[in-house]
Amino acid sequence: MMAAPHYYDAAEATPMVQQEEESNSLIQVVAYGCLVGAMCFGALAYNASVPSATQLSLATSTMTGRATNMMPSFGYRPGQVAPRSQDSSLNVVADDRPLNLDELSSRVDRPIPIPDKVKVELKDGVFTVEGPHGKLVRSVPPEVSIRQENGILMVYYDPSKRNSRAMFGLYQALFKNMVIGVSEKFTKKMEMVGVGYRAKVQGKQLILNVGKSHDVIMDIPEGIEVKVEENTKIEVTSIDNEALGQFCANVRKERPPEPYKGKGIRFAGEQIILKAGKK
């Protein structure tokens, strides 16, 4: 026989319905509060990402207590304006603060000392460095500006422009490498490890024998000098640190060190982590 159906009366169903309605309303209130909070946080974040000139000036004095590499019109020095025209004064900072290595911070200001035999020139947005070993030229982006005085080169950035702080760090390093390159040159040494591995220079070509079915012939770019000692030691010299590093990376790519015996082309002093072989 089938059991008779059991029905709940209204007195039993009413508390359950009321409890479900209360939980649903609570969930709606919490969700609405989260949405409003997210909107407020987004508005505050957007306003904070576009600071005013007064906020930048206060932040500058609060962070370091002294002048930083911000451009004069954004709190570097009151009353100074960095020109932004398309004439020969492009990327030149109108700042009358005397430059002295004893008063500048190597971590904040990052001054670049200029040797006596090095000449630095900025004209029409093109930065030129000339020294005993050669001449290097690089264009200057509008996010940064430079100033030269008392044998010191300073790089400034405009905080109102996006990515200006990253461009400041990049071009400060590039300008510094240019000054060092024309005065001292850069040198990288490489080693070849492997039975029968050898290298030699013929004219403007570097010939590598690294265990392939043919010799690897690489053209030596202009401005790069290559010397080979003991058939396995390669010395590369150039005033351009960027071109030097790229050429050495291309040489190493022809036979990178393998992880079991370490055979290949490596930089001098490079540590190769070896894997355990089969036992």
Secondary structure, DSSP 4 states (H G I P E B T S, - for coil): -PPPP----HHHHHHHHHHHHHHHHHHHHHHHHHHHHHHHHHHHHHHHHS--HHHHHHHHHHHTSS--SB-GGGTTSTT-----SSSTTTTB----PPP-TTTS-TTTT--EE--TT-EEEEETTEEEEEETTEEEEEE--TTEEEEEETTEEEEEE-TTSTTHHHHHHHHHHHHHHHHHHHHH-EEEEEEEESTT-EEEEETTEEEEESSSSS-EEEEPPTTEEEEEETTTEEEEEES-HHHHHHHHHHHHHTSPPPTTT--EEEETTPPP-PPP---
